[in-house]
Amino acid sequence: MISPSDEALVRDHTVYSCVMGSRAFGLATDGSDTDLRGVFLAPTPLFWRFEKPPAHVEGPADEQFSWELERFCELALRANPNVLECLHSPLVEHADATGRELLSLRGAFLSRRAHGTFVRYAMGQRRKLEADLRQHGAPRWKHAMHLLRLLTSGRDLLRTGELTIGVGAARDGLLAVRRGEVPWPEVERRMNRLAEENDAAAAASPLPAEPDRARIEDFLIRTRRASALAGDGSAG
């Protein structure tokens, strides 16, 4: 259950929010949920207390998850796939001045670190699929679809230096995987090929080796200072 103070942080201090998941990827079906993701800026005076504001909040809506700005930036600098994709969602619901500046910094978060994080996350999901296959005789096909999507997204990011969320013309093929119409050996073959393509793309990627941490930190400090000067210590 979300606390009233956490709900107030999301309600009153969200700087950026978007729709993620299948709707953002172009893979929605009639039964797809609407996954809401956001970033809130906890007022700076809240950090002066012994009890700090939360790094993230689940809710208040179903399928809603929000990060505090600093935590969001930390994860994005580490090339966390979920957070980077959130920054590039085509379905932006809200962005105030701080949120718009955050979006303008999207490129500063990108680096070749994405090679390790995207592939590592995908391989972790693959192990879960293989466990399902052993235990239940079939993988979770929806998860297999998203694994292929993630590996494709990571490969294209490394190749082009740009993160594209929508699957475009790959939609029908991916939905066929979701429906279980593609045999598991073929799904495995595609996973292996995409992992190899990620490795090859990393070697010649236009992305820098590291993200622009100094630029992001400058943004965070300026934002915290402005919040302190505003003197808003509400939400708890």
C-alpha positions as CSV (number, residue, x, y, z in Angstrom):
1,M,0.0,0.0,0.0
2,I,1.4,3.4,-1.0
3,S,1.8,5.9,1.8
4,P,0.1,9.3,1.6
5,S,3.5,11.0,1.6
6,D,4.8,8.8,-1.3
7,E,1.6,9.4,-3.2
8,A,2.0,13.1,-2.7
9,L,5.5,12.9,-4.2
10,V,4.2,11.3,-7.3
11,R,1.1,13.5,-7.6
12,D,2.8,16.8,-6.8
13,H,6.4,16.5,-7.9
14,T,6.5,14.3,-11.1
15,V,8.7,16.0,-13.6
16,Y,8.4,13.4,-16.4
17,S,6.0,10.5,-17.1
18,C,5.4,8.2,-20.0
19,V,3.8,5.0,-21.1
20,M,6.1,2.0,-21.4
21,G,5.7,-1.7,-22.1
22,S,4.0,-3.2,-25.1
23,R,2.1,0.0,-25.9
24,A,5.3,1.9,-26.3
25,F,7.0,-0.9,-28.2
26,G,4.2,-1.2,-30.7
27,L,3.4,-4.7,-29.5
28,A,0.1,-4.1,-27.7
29,T,-2.8,-6.5,-28.1
30,D,-6.4,-6.1,-26.9
31,G,-5.4,-7.4,-23.4
32,S,-2.3,-5.3,-22.9
33,D,-1.8,-3.4,-19.7
34,T,-0.9,0.3,-19.7
35,D,2.5,0.5,-17.9
36,L,3.1,4.0,-16.5
37,R,6.6,5.1,-15.6
38,G,7.7,8.4,-14.2
39,V,10.4,10.5,-12.5
40,F,9.7,12.7,-9.5
41,L,11.9,15.4,-7.9
42,A,11.7,15.1,-4.1
43,P,12.0,18.6,-2.6
44,T,15.5,19.2,-1.5
45,P,14.6,20.0,2.1
46,L,13.3,16.4,2.5
47,F,17.0,15.2,2.2
48,W,18.0,17.3,5.3
49,R,16.0,15.0,7.6
50,F,17.2,11.7,9.1
51,E,14.6,9.8,7.1
52,K,15.2,10.4,3.4
53,P,12.6,10.4,0.7
54,P,12.2,7.1,-1.2
55,A,14.3,6.3,-4.2
56,H,11.2,4.9,-6.0
57,V,7.5,4.6,-5.5
58,E,5.1,2.0,-6.8
59,G,1.6,3.3,-7.5
60,P,-0.7,4.9,-6.9
61,A,-2.2,3.6,-10.1
62,D,-2.0,-0.1,-11.2
63,E,1.2,-0.8,-13.2
64,Q,2.7,2.6,-12.2
65,F,6.3,3.0,-11.1
66,S,8.3,6.2,-10.5
67,W,11.9,6.9,-9.6
68,E,13.3,9.8,-7.7
69,L,15.4,11.9,-10.1
70,E,18.8,11.1,-8.6
71,R,18.1,7.3,-8.6
72,F,16.8,7.5,-12.1
73,C,20.0,9.3,-13.3
74,E,22.2,6.8,-11.5
75,L,20.5,3.9,-13.2
76,A,20.5,5.6,-16.6
77,L,24.3,6.3,-16.3
78,R,24.7,2.5,-15.6
79,A,22.8,1.9,-18.9
80,N,19.9,0.1,-17.1
81,P,17.8,-1.0,-20.1
82,N,14.4,-0.2,-18.5
83,V,15.4,3.3,-17.5
84,L,17.1,4.1,-20.8
85,E,14.0,3.0,-22.6
86,C,11.8,5.1,-20.3
87,L,13.8,8.1,-21.5
88,H,13.1,7.3,-25.1
89,S,9.4,6.4,-24.9
90,P,7.4,7.8,-27.8
91,L,4.4,8.1,-25.5
92,V,5.2,11.0,-23.2
93,E,2.4,12.0,-20.9
94,H,4.0,14.8,-19.0
95,A,7.2,16.8,-18.9
96,D,7.6,20.1,-17.0
97,A,10.7,22.3,-17.4
98,T,12.9,19.9,-15.5
99,G,11.5,16.9,-17.3
100,R,12.2,18.6,-20.7
101,E,15.8,19.2,-19.7
102,L,16.1,15.6,-18.6
103,L,14.8,14.5,-22.0
104,S,17.3,16.9,-23.7
105,L,20.1,15.0,-21.9
106,R,19.1,11.6,-23.3
107,G,22.3,11.4,-25.4
108,A,24.5,12.1,-22.4
109,F,23.4,8.8,-20.7
110,L,24.2,6.6,-23.7
111,S,27.5,4.7,-23.9
112,R,28.9,1.4,-24.8
113,R,28.0,0.2,-21.3
114,A,24.7,-0.7,-23.0
115,H,26.4,-3.7,-24.6
116,G,26.9,-5.4,-21.2
117,T,23.7,-4.4,-19.6
118,F,21.3,-5.2,-22.5
119,V,22.9,-8.5,-23.2
120,R,23.4,-9.5,-19.5
121,Y,19.7,-8.7,-18.8
122,A,18.6,-10.7,-21.8
123,M,20.7,-13.7,-20.8
124,G,19.2,-13.6,-17.4
125,Q,15.8,-13.7,-18.9
126,R,16.9,-16.5,-21.2
127,R,17.9,-18.7,-18.2
128,K,14.4,-18.2,-16.8
129,L,12.9,-19.2,-20.1
130,E,15.1,-22.3,-20.2
131,A,14.0,-23.2,-16.6
132,D,10.3,-22.9,-17.7
133,L,11.0,-25.1,-20.6
134,R,12.5,-27.8,-18.4
135,Q,9.8,-27.6,-15.7
136,H,6.7,-26.9,-17.8
137,G,7.6,-28.1,-21.3
138,A,7.3,-24.6,-22.8
139,P,8.8,-21.1,-22.1
140,R,6.7,-18.1,-21.3
141,W,6.3,-16.9,-24.9
142,K,5.6,-13.3,-24.0
143,H,8.9,-13.1,-22.2
144,A,10.7,-14.7,-25.2
145,M,9.2,-12.1,-27.5
146,H,10.4,-9.3,-25.2
147,L,13.9,-10.9,-25.0
148,L,14.2,-10.8,-28.7
149,R,13.0,-7.2,-28.8
150,L,15.5,-6.2,-26.2
151,L,18.4,-7.8,-28.0
152,T,17.4,-6.2,-31.2
153,S,17.1,-2.8,-29.5
154,G,20.5,-3.1,-27.9
155,R,22.1,-4.2,-31.2
156,D,20.6,-1.2,-33.1
157,L,21.6,1.2,-30.3
158,L,25.2,0.0,-30.5
159,R,25.2,0.2,-34.3
160,T,23.6,3.6,-34.7
161,G,24.2,5.4,-31.4
162,E,20.4,5.9,-31.1
163,L,17.9,4.1,-29.0
164,T,14.7,3.2,-30.8
165,I,11.7,1.9,-28.8
166,G,9.1,1.0,-31.5
167,V,9.7,-2.4,-33.1
168,G,8.3,-1.2,-36.5
169,A,8.2,-3.9,-39.2
170,A,9.3,-6.6,-36.7
171,R,5.9,-6.4,-35.0
172,D,4.3,-9.4,-36.8
173,G,7.2,-11.7,-36.3
174,L,7.5,-10.8,-32.6
175,L,3.8,-11.3,-32.0
176,A,4.1,-14.7,-33.7
177,V,6.7,-15.6,-31.0
178,R,4.3,-14.4,-28.3
179,R,1.6,-16.7,-29.7
180,G,3.9,-19.7,-29.5
181,E,3.9,-20.1,-33.3
182,V,7.7,-20.1,-33.6
183,P,9.4,-23.3,-32.5
184,W,11.7,-22.9,-29.5
185,P,14.8,-24.0,-31.4
186,E,14.2,-21.2,-33.9
187,V,13.8,-18.7,-31.1
188,E,17.1,-20.0,-29.6
189,R,18.8,-19.5,-32.9
190,R,17.5,-15.9,-33.2
191,M,18.7,-15.2,-29.6
192,N,22.2,-16.6,-30.4
193,R,22.4,-14.6,-33.6
194,L,21.3,-11.4,-31.9
195,A,23.8,-11.8,-29.1
196,E,26.6,-12.3,-31.6
197,E,25.4,-9.2,-33.5
198,N,25.5,-7.2,-30.2
199,D,29.1,-8.2,-29.7
200,A,30.1,-7.3,-33.2
201,A,28.2,-3.9,-33.0
202,A,30.0,-3.0,-29.7
203,A,33.4,-3.3,-31.3
204,A,32.6,-0.6,-33.9
205,S,30.0,1.4,-32.0
206,P,29.8,5.2,-32.4
207,L,28.8,5.4,-28.7
208,P,31.4,6.7,-26.2
209,A,33.0,4.3,-23.8
210,E,31.4,6.1,-20.9
211,P,28.4,8.3,-20.4
212,D,28.8,12.1,-19.7
213,R,28.5,11.8,-16.0
214,A,29.7,15.4,-15.3
215,R,27.0,16.8,-17.5
216,I,24.3,14.8,-15.7
217,E,25.7,15.7,-12.3
218,D,25.6,19.4,-13.2
219,F,21.9,19.0,-14.1
220,L,21.2,17.2,-10.8
221,I,23.0,19.8,-8.7
222,R,21.3,22.8,-10.4
223,T,17.9,21.1,-10.0
224,R,18.5,20.3,-6.3
225,R,19.7,23.9,-5.7
226,A,16.6,25.4,-7.4
227,S,14.4,23.2,-5.3
228,A,16.1,24.3,-2.1
229,L,15.8,27.9,-3.1
230,A,12.1,27.4,-3.8
231,G,11.8,26.2,-0.1
232,D,9.3,23.5,-0.9
233,G,9.6,20.9,1.9
234,S,6.1,19.4,1.4
235,A,5.2,15.8,0.7
236,G,6.0,14.5,4.2
